[in-house]
Every structure is written in structure tokens, then in C-alpha cells.
Amino acid sequence: MTEQVTIWTFDWVPDGPRGFVRDLRLRWLCEEAGIPYIVRTVPIGESGPDHLARQPFGQVPFLNDGGLELFESGACILHLAEKSAAVMPRDVQGRAETLQWVIAALNSIEMVSVPWWFLEMTGAKENHLTAWLESRLAHMERILGEREWLAAGRFTVADLLMADVLRVSKLRAFGDRPMAEAYVKRITDRPAFQKAHADQIAHFEAADVARRQAGT
Ligand SMILES: N[C@@H](CCC(=O)N[C@@H](CS)C(=O)NCC(=O)O)C(=O)O
């Protein structure tokens, strides 16, 4: 029997990252594509050899699909997206555009936004990445003012990922960008996101209860 798609995440995280742990990208993709899945956990803060064998940086998420083992949220959602035309166009042009915008989300926006966010969180006096980030977000604002969807004229995995990258609270609070705001709202209003998000919150709330019962 084919092993069910299994999404791996942490057993618990503090309140701050809840709703943003990247297993959500995989859950969301599965919800959009109608792929059944289960969620399993590794302990936070202790990346043992089993975890490192699955995710060489000791991070989450990672994925099992049958005999396949994958890490990197981008690679995982691209693999899952291939299963459904609902998120990955089948025509050459639409598929290429979709891949292009997936890479853009990871390599042109998140490559800047995550280090910027990290410097903000550390309370650095001056964030030298601000001008770089502003430039990238200004381009996104223009792009999102010109089109409803990033690729293929419809919702794809590229919108899922770009919205997930842009929805980070600190980014949204950074400057007035109505097009990006409307885009994030529209994409995250989708029932698939709402379910994935609620499920992740419930997963970590259940972990709170288990920890209280265990007295930890
Ligand atoms: N590039 C990786 C980044 C994964 C990542 O940052 N995971 C976070 C949780 S959302 C994590 O495991 N943080 C703990 C750590 O970096 O040690 C991906 O997209 O999968």
C-alpha cells in the first residue's frame, strides 16, 4: 500500500511562530489540491540523527510521499503541486510561469524579507537591508496592481507561496502597500488556507495541553 503523504513539523513551538511554521505551506497545498495527508512531529530544540537525516539543517518541514523523502518547503510544495492541475498548470507556458514565480517568491522576495525580518527582531539599531526590501516590495506592489494572479491567469502554487511570504506581520506593517495587502487578504481568505492555518494552531494548542498534563 502506498504510504500516505506525511507532513513533518515540530511537536511544539511558542506562540510567536504559530500560524507561520512552514508546514503550513504543505498543509495548504494539500488542502488546495485535495491531497489526503497526516502530520507527524519531531521534538523542537533537539535535532537528533533521525531528524538530521531527513532535514540536514535540523529544520521543519519535511515530507514523506510513498518512498520519497523531501525537505525544503519550496521543494515539497512543488512536488505536491505536480499532483493537481488545480495548483500547477499542465500547459508548458503556464507551468513555466508558475515555476518562475515560485522561484521569485523564494529567491527575490523571501531571500530579502527573512534576513530583514530577523534583523528587525534582534532589535538592530539600523537595518541595512531596509532599502533593498523596500525596492523589492515596491516592485511587488506595481506587479500586483497590474494582475490578479502571478501566473497562468489563475490561482497557482505561485500565489500560495508568494502570499505566504508576504503575509508575515512585520512585512505587512512595514509601509502602506494596498495592492499587496489586498492580494494577501484575497489569497489567505481561501478556505484551504483557513483550514490549514486553523489546523496548525490547533496542533500547537493540543501540544500545550499535552505539555501541561505532562507537567513540562
Ligand atoms: N528553507 C527552509 C526553511 C525552514 C525553516 O526556516 N524552518 C523553521 C520553522 S518555519 C525552523 O525549522 N526553524 C528552526 C531552525 O532553523 O533551527 C524551508 O523553507 O523549508
The ligand as an SDF file (V2000), in Angstrom:
LIG
                    3D

 20 19  0  0  0  0  0  0  0  0999 V2000
   14.3370   27.0000    3.7350 N   0  0  0  0  0  0  0  0  0  0  0  0
   13.6270   26.1880    4.6980 C   0  0  0  0  0  0  0  0  0  0  0  0
   13.4890   26.9930    5.9700 C   0  0  0  0  0  0  0  0  0  0  0  0
   12.7860   26.1900    7.0180 C   0  0  0  0  0  0  0  0  0  0  0  0
   12.6480   26.9610    8.3080 C   0  0  0  0  0  0  0  0  0  0  0  0
   13.0860   28.1100    8.4520 O   0  0  0  0  0  0  0  0  0  0  0  0
   12.0020   26.2810    9.2630 N   0  0  0  0  0  0  0  0  0  0  0  0
   11.8420   26.8430   10.5690 C   0  0  0  0  0  0  0  0  0  0  0  0
   10.4030   26.6490   11.0200 C   0  0  0  0  0  0  0  0  0  0  0  0
    9.3290   27.5610    9.9510 S   0  0  0  0  0  0  0  0  0  0  0  0
   12.7230   26.0490   11.5180 C   0  0  0  0  0  0  0  0  0  0  0  0
   12.8040   24.8460   11.4260 O   0  0  0  0  0  0  0  0  0  0  0  0
   13.3990   26.7680   12.4220 N   0  0  0  0  0  0  0  0  0  0  0  0
   14.2840   26.1700   13.3610 C   0  0  0  0  0  0  0  0  0  0  0  0
   15.7110   26.2960   12.9270 C   0  0  0  0  0  0  0  0  0  0  0  0
   16.0090   26.9710   11.9310 O   0  0  0  0  0  0  0  0  0  0  0  0
   16.5630   25.7180   13.6200 O   0  0  0  0  0  0  0  0  0  0  0  0
   12.2520   25.7950    4.1520 C   0  0  0  0  0  0  0  0  0  0  0  0
   11.6150   26.6260    3.5070 O   0  0  0  0  0  0  0  0  0  0  0  0
   11.8240   24.6620    4.3820 O   0  0  0  0  0  0  0  0  0  0  0  0
  1  2  1  0
  2  3  1  0
  2 18  1  0
  3  4  1  0
  4  5  1  0
  5  6  2  0
  5  7  1  0
  7  8  1  0
  8  9  1  0
  8 11  1  0
  9 10  1  0
 11 12  2  0
 11 13  1  0
 13 14  1  0
 14 15  1  0
 15 16  2  0
 15 17  1  0
 18 19  2  0
 18 20  1  0
M  END
$$$$
